Every structure is written in structure tokens, then in C-alpha cells.
């Protein structure tokens, strides 16, 4: 296990890596301010450390130095556990850049629906980002990441989000009555007219 601080230091110290993460994979370590007071349902420490262009925020959970799960919160009130540590989160972000949409078109968390969505999304990604595999390989090498299959990444992501409750639910000022919604969307791949 590589500590989150070590991985973040690698990103900060290498402009090529940080620029690729931001420009191609929408993961920006300069966007770490969520802007709202929130807490974790377990009471564990929560640290915002990166964000995306849509206003979403990535959080590390737990004490520094140990294994710190990663929780993602969208700007529209959805949140959940996405990985057991930062290395695994980056493997998902790099290997499955459209992971948000895999969850959006998951039919409430159905792994088969997520796999179908991922296939469509990967085809679209290859069209507008023809060098995606080269970018993935460069980041995997720089950050000591494993590049695995899309199917495996979808399964890992689905499993993590399904384990959000009870410990990784994000709560606002009003506690349980102010909990973020699940990252699992209710749409199915068949709901996207471009994928028919």
C-alpha cells in the first residue's frame, strides 16, 4: 500500500502527470475545496484533496498514514465511497475516465448495466481522445498503478459504491436528515438515445 501523501507528492512534483490528470482525466489536485461543511457518518476524519471541472470533490477518509478510503461528492448532492485508497481511485479514474456516467446509467447499481454503459463510453472516448491508451500507460508508469480491464474496474467501482453505507455517507449540517444521495443513478443504458 502506498500512502495517499506519497501519491499526491508524486503528482505535485511532476507537471506532466498533473497536467494529464487534469486535462484528460478531469482530476485536479488544485480543486480541493468542497465549499460546504460536511462530515462522514462514521465520524472519521475527512479531507478534501482534489476536484473535477463539474464541481465534484474527492475526499480522503481516516487518519493520514493508514489506508485512507476515497469518497467522491458531486456538486449536485450525490456522494459515496469510490475506492479503498487513493491508488485504487486513480486506477479507476485513469482506466475508466467516464466512471461518473457508468454510475449514472447503472439502473440503481446493476453491474451489467454499468458494463454496458462502460462499453459505449469507452468507444466514445477512443473517438475524441485517440491517445488515451498512451496517456494511461504514462500515468500508470509514473504513479505505479495497475492497468486492468474495464470489466474489472466497473466491478470494483460498483462494489465500493455499494459499501458506502453505513460508514461513508456524507452528511451536511442537519445530520442524518441532510445526507447526500447515492452515486448510483437510476438511468439505464437504454435511456441514452445515442447508445441505441
N, C-alpha and C positions, 0 to 999 in steps of 0.2 A: 504494500500500500504506500503510495506517495502522498505526502501531506498536501493539503489544499494550498497552503502558503508557498510551498516549493513550486507547485504547478503555476500559481499566479506570478511568482517571481520569474519563471521561465518565459511566460507570456509578456510581462512588462519589459524584460531585458532584450527582447527580440522584436524589433519593429515589423519585420516581415511577417512573423507569426501573428502579432496583434492586429496588423492590417488585414491579413487574410481572414482571421476570425471575425473581424468586424465587417469587412466588405463583402465576403462571400457567404459567411455562416451566421451573420446577424447576432454576434456575441461580442459585446463591447464592455471591457472592464472599466471604462471611464464613465459608465452609466449606472453606478451602483447605489443611487439614492432612490428608494421607493416613494418617498414623499408622504407616507401615511404612517401613523402609529399602529403597528400590528404586533402580534405575539403568536407564539406557537402553542397549540393546545396542550402539549406535554409540559410546557413551562421551560423547555430547554432554550439556551441562548440562540439568537437568530441574528445573522449578519448579512446585510445586502452587499453584494460584491460585483455585480455585473448586470447589464440590461440589454434590451433589444430596441430596435427602431420603433416598434409599436407601443413602447412604454411599459413593457413587461420587465420584471426584475427577478434575478436569481439570488437565492439566499443559501448560505451555509448554516447548518443546524448543529448545535452542540459546541463543546469546548474545542478550541484550537489544539492541534497536536494529535488528536484522536481521529477516528473515522467520522467525517462530517457529511451527513446526507445533504443532498441539494434539493431545495424546494423552489418551484417557479410560480410566480404570481403574474397573471395578465393584468393589463390596465382596465379590464372590464369585469373584474371581480371573480375570476376563476383562479384556483391555485391547487397545488398538490406536489407530492413527492415525485421527482422525476428520475432520481438515481441515488445509489447508496454512498457515492462520494463524487468528488469533482472529476476524477479521471473517467469514471463511467459516464458522467453527464456529458463530458466533452466527446466521448466516443459516440454518444447518441446525437449530439449536435452536429458533429462532423460527418458521421456515417448516415444520418437521417435528417438533413437540414430542414426538411418540411415536417418535422415531428409534431408541430402545433396542429397542422392540418390532419395528420394521422389521428390525432385525438379528437379533433372537431368532427371528423367523419367516422367515428368509432361506434355509432349506434349505442352509446351508453357504456362503452368499454368492451365491445366484442372484438376479439383479436383477429378473427377472419376479416371483418370489415376493415380493421386497421391495415391488414396485409394488402387488401385490395387497393385501399387508398394509397398506401406506400408505393405500390407498383405504378399507379398513374402518376404520382408525384415525382418519382424518380425519372420517368420518361420525360416529363415536362422539364425537370431540372437539367437533364442532359441536353435538351434543345437550347435553353438560354444560357447555360454555363458549360460549354463543351470541355473545359479543362478541369471539371470537378474532381475527377479521379486523381489528377496530378496534384491538385490543392490538398486533397485528403491525404495523399501519401506524404507530402511535405510536412503537414501538421502532425501526422502520426509519428513521423521520424523525430521531429523537433521536441515533441511532448511525450514520447514513449507510450503511445496509445496503440491499442489493438484495433485493426480494421476488421470487422466481422460482417456477416451477411445482413442484408436489410431485414430478412425474416427474424434473425436473432435479435437485432436491435428493437424491432417492433415488439417482440415478446418481452424483452427486458423493460421497455418503456411501459407497456401495459401492466406488467407485474408491479412495477414501482408505484404507478399512479393508483393501482388497486389497494396498495398498502398505506395510502395517505391517512386513513382513519385507523386508530384514534389519535396517534401521536403527532402527525404532521399537518394537521388542519390549521390554516391561518385564521386568526381571529382579529377583528377590529376592536374599537373602543368599547363596544357593548357586549363583548364576550361571545358566548355560545349563540346569541341571537344575531350576531354580526359576523358569522363565519363565511369565508369565501366558498363559492360553489366548486364543484368538481371540475377537473380538467377534461373529463370525458364529455364530449359533445353528443348530442342526440341525433345528428345527421348521419345518414348512411352514404356510402359512395354513390349509390344510385340517385341520390338527391342532387348531385353535381351534374348539370346538363352537359358540361364539357367532357365528362367521362363515360358517356353512353355510347 
